Amino acid sequence: MTTSIIILTHNQLPLTYQCLQSIRLHTQDYELIVIDNGSTDGTVAYLDAQPDVIVHANNKNLGFAKGCNQGIELSKGETILFLNNDTVVTEHWLENMLSVLYENERVGMVGPVTNYSSGHQQIPVPYTDLSGLDSFARRHCEENAGCYSDVRRLVGFCLLVKRSVLDEIGYFDETFGLGNFEDDDLCLRALRSGYLLRVVHNSYIHHIGHATMSQLQESNLALLLQQNRLKASEKWGKDIHQLIYKPLTKVSLCMITLDAEKTLCRSLESILDEVDEIIIVDLGSTDNTVEIASNYTPHVFSLPVQKDDEAPYRYAFGQATKPYVIWLDQGQVFTSNLIKKLCSLKFTLDDDQDKIALFDDKVISSDEETHGEDVQAPKRPFLFRRAAGFQMPIH
């Protein structure tokens, strides 16, 4: 698998040289693409002399988003890495991020830890110059082998993204000009599309920070931040960080069972990680259904078979405590596309919609995950707002 590494430059040739050398030393299976944004210090001449670098030179600084998008258009890799030129990579940096990125199909973007960043990616470091970098990085990554954190925001100094995700959610928004908030905007679009963002704790990169932006006068940088924050708010209708860190809508899963031991585990496992409560009403199973259900939730209730077909559903709905309720019939599983849609809705709902469909053509066509087995995907799943009261039909 090839990773396309996209780097933007605007002067700062010594930093670019240092960055490229570290990549060559510590990286395999990659292509290097450098987009130069109007350098005047010999950067382009240096890059043109590098046989392993694809170079695109702009006559002026077109900004971070535009430059990254130009790099995407030139790239061939299945995975795209956006990397600042004021970074120094370390041993196993890329392979460890790739491992987490492809561990789960719902993971859309990952980033490393570093000495300099906002948000969750900055960690304390003991070294004071680059002579101590490699030994620290090696020790830190060994101590954090296999560790990652799910986050809401990744910073664009080093951002690894599946090409398929970019094809789905779109590239960087070029209206953000020279830079700032375009990475937040991309993260928000990924989150709202149901993707996970992760920080990879056994991938460490040294980051100098603001090397390009420091070439702006302080007053100009402050104005750029202010303008782009306003652009983001106008685009999304709210402060972008409020949206990124919005609490997820909580969901209760309700299920009616009767002799469902053959399929119950598969059904519950398919949605277990995405719901906040499971309510099961059993109608008198004579197999191990109740015992199996009790392994997943303390909220297992037994009712005799009712003359009123709606009664068990009303009862289950009445036991739910979360703002929204979703139903799953026995013998059904949530496919990956349905889970992705549910996660997107949990992120975007404002808790004022009474009934929301999770299905679309893409979701319905995902039944190959259950083909030939004794389970099937629900065709018309809905989220119901609990405060609006019980509603039939449930599908």
N, C-alpha and C positions, 0 to 999 in steps of 0.2 A: 504494500500500500504506500503510495507516494503522498507526502504532505507538501503542499505549496506554501512556502514561507514568504510572506509579503512584508517588506520593510520600506518605510518612507524615509527619505532624507531631505534635509534642508540645511546645507553646510554641515559643520561638526564632523569633518572627515575623520579625525582621529577616533571618534566614538564609533563611527561606522566600520572602520577597519577593525577595531577591537571586537565589535559584535560579530562580524563575519568570520573572523578567525576562531572565535569560540564556537560558532555553529559548525564550522568545518571539523573542529576537534571532537565535538561531542554528539554529532548527529548523523543518522543514516536514513536513506530512502527519502530524499527531499529534493525539491527544486527551489532555487533562490530567485526571487523576483524583487527588484528594487525600483521603486518609483521615486524619482528625484523631483522635488518641488522647487526648481529655480535656484539651485546652489550656485555660488560664485567663488568657491574656494578650491576648485579642482576635484570636487567629488565625482562629477560625471566622467571626467577623464580617467580617474582611478577605476571607477566601476566598469567602464567600457573595456578596460584592460583585463578584467577578470573573466576567464573562460567559463566559469560555472555560474555566472550571474546573468539573468535576463534583465535588461535595463530599459526603462522608459523614462525619458527626460522631458519634463514640462518646462516651458519657458518662464513660468512664474509659479508662485506658491498657490496651488489650487485647493489646499486644505487637506485635512486628514481623511474625511469621508470620500471625497472625489479620488484621491490617490489610492486608497484601499480598493475602491470599486474598479479603478483601472487595473490594479493588480489581479483582482478576481477574474477579470475578462481575459487576462493573459495566462492564467493558471490552468493546469491540467490535473492537479491532484484531487483525490476523493475527499481530502481534508484540507482546510485552509487555516493557516496560522498567521495572525496579524501580530507583528513584533516591532516594538520601538527600536530605533537604532542606538539608544542609550542604555542597552542591556548587555549583560554578559551571561550566557547560558552555561549550564554545568552538566555533569555526567548524568545520563539517563533522563534528562529533562523532558524530551519529547516523547520517548517511548512510554514513560510513566503516565503522561497526560493522555496519550492515545489509548492506553489500557483502560482508563476510567471512562473516556469518551465513548468507547464501544462496548463497555460492560453492560449497558442497557440501551435499548433502542430509543428510549424516551430522553436520554441525555443528549442535549443539543449543543452545549458549549461547556468548555472547561478552561480553567486558568491555573497558574502556579501560585506558590507563595513567594514572597520577596521581602527585601529590606525596606522598600519604599513604595507605598501605595495607599490609597484610601480604602475604606471598607474592611472586609474580612481577610484580605490577602497579605497584609503586612504582618511580619513576625519580628520579634527582637533578635538581633544578631550580635555576636561578640567581636567579630573582626572589624578592623578599622581601615584596612586597605585590601586590595585585591589579592595580596599574597596569602591571605587567610581564607579566601573564598572557597576554593575547591575542597579543602579539608572540612570546613564547616558544612558545606552542602552535602558532602558524602555522609557525614555523621548524621546530619538532620534527616536525610532521606532514608537512611537505614533505620533510624528510630521511628519513622512514620510510614514504613512500608505498607502499602495497601490502604492508607488512610485518605479519606476525602470528606468534604462537607457539602451538603446541599445549601445553596445560597440563592439570593434573589438578584444579586448584582455582581458582575465581573468587570474589571477595569481593562481598558483596551491596550495597555502596554504590552500584554501578551495574551492573546485570546485565540483558542483553538476551537474551530467550528466545523461541523459536518457540512460539506457542500450541499447535501440534500436539504439541510435546514435553511441555508441561505436562499436556495432556489424556492423554498416555500414561503419564507417570511420576508424576503427581499434583502437587498444589500444595505449598506450604510446610507442614511438620509443626508444628501449633499446640501440641504438647506442650512446645515449647521456650520458651513463655511470652514474656517481655518481649524476649528476643533473645539471640543468640550461638549458633552452630553450626547454625542452621536453613539457612543458605546452604551450609555444608559438606555437610549432609545432602542437600540438593537436588542438589548437584554429584555426590555419590556415586551417587545414584539415576540420574542421567543417564549417568554413566560405565558403570555396570553394565548399562545398557540399550543400550550400544554407541555412544553419541553422543560427538562430539568437543567439547572446550571450548577456546576460543581467546582469547588476549589480542591486541587490535587495537592495533598500535603507532602508527598514525596517527589515533588518536582519543584526545584528552587532555581530562581533567576535573580541575579543582581540587577538592580534598576537604579540608575542615577537620578532620573526623574526630571521632567520639564526641561529637558535639554533644548528642544526646539522652541517651546513656548517662552523660555527664558530670553530668547532673542527679541521678544516684544518688550516694549516699555511696560512697567508695572501698571500704569494707568490703562494702557491698551488691553492688557490681559484681563484686568478687572472688568472693563467694559465688555469684552468678548464673553466672559463668563455670565455677566448679567444679561446680555442680549440672547445668548443661547439658552439660558434657563427660561427666559420669556418665550422663546420659540417653542421649546419643549412643552411648556404649559399651554400655549395656544394650540399646539397640535393635539394634545391629549385631553385638554379641558380641565386639568388639575395639575398641581405640582407633580413632576414626574417621579420624584422620590416617594411621595405619598402613595402613588399608584404601585410602584415597585414593591414597597414594604406593606401594602394593604394586607390586613389579616385575611386568610383564606376563609371562604364560606364553609361552614361545617355541615356535614351531611350524615343522616341516619340511613342505613340500609335496612329495609324491611323484607321479610321472606316468610312465606307460608310453606310448611313441609308436611309430607306424609310418605313414610317409607322411602326416604331419599338417600340412604347410606351410600349408594353407588356413585352418586354425582355430587353430594354436598360439599366435600372437601374441594373438589375442582371449582365448584361455583364460588365458594367463599374466598378461596385463594386468588381468584381472578380479580377481585376488587378489594381485598382486605386492606391493602396499604393506602387506599384512597378514600375510605370512609372513616368517620369518627365514632360510629356507634353501629352495632348490629343488633337488630330485633328479630327474633325468630319465634313464630307461633306454630307449634306442631299440633296436628289434628289426630293424634293417637297412633303414632308409628309403632309398629311391632318389631322393627329391626333396630339398628344402632344409631338411628338418626339423632335422637336427643343427646346421646352421649357424645357423638361427633360434634354436634352444634355447641355443646357446653365447652368444648376445647377452644372455641373461637370467641365466645361471648357469654357473660353471665346473664344476659337478657333472653332466656329461653322460657317460653310460656306454653303450657299445654291446654288445649281446648278440645272438647268433643266436636265431632263433625256437626256443623250447623245446618239447619234448614235454609237459613238465609245465607246465600253464598257470599254476600258482602261482609258478613259479621266478622270473620277472622281478619279481614283486611282492615276493617274499622278498628278492631281491637289492637292490631299491630301498630297502626298509625297512632293510636292513642298512647302507646308506650314510648314512642319516639320523643326525643328531647332536643334535637338539633334543628336549626332553622329550616333545613330542606330535607326532604325524604325522597329516596329512590327505591324502586321495587325491583326484585330479581326473583323470577319463578324458579322452582327447583328444576334441575336439568339445564339451566342456562348459565353461561359464562360471559363475562365482559371481555371482548376482544381488545387488542392493543389500541385500535383506533377509537373505540368507545372510551377507554380509560383516558386517552389523550384529550378527547372532547370533554370528559368530566373534569379533568384537571384544569382545562382552560376555563370552564364555567366557574369552578370554585375560585379562580383567580379574578374573574371579571364581574361576577354577580354583585349587585348592590342590595341584595336582600329585599327587593320590592317587587319582584316578578313572581306571579302565582304559579306558573307552569312553563317549563322550558324544555324543549325537545333536545335530545342528545344525538339524534340520528340525522344523517344525510346520505347522499349516494355513496360517498367514500366509506362511511362507516358500515353501511349495509353490505357493501361488497367485500367486507373483511372476513366473511364467514369461512374462508379457507382455513382459518386457525382451528375450526371445529369440525372440518370435513371428515366424515367417516367415523366420528366418535359419538358417544351417547350423550353429548351435550350440544347445545346450540346457542347462538347469540340472540339476545332479545332484539326484535325487529323495530320496536317503537318505544324505546325507553324515555322516560321523562323525569325531570326533577320537579317536585311539588313543594311549594312553600307551606310549611306546617301551619303557620298562623292563618292561612286562608281556609283551613279546614279540609277534611277528607273529600277526595274527589274520585269518581269512577267515570270512565274506565282508567285503570292504572297504566295501560300500555296503549 
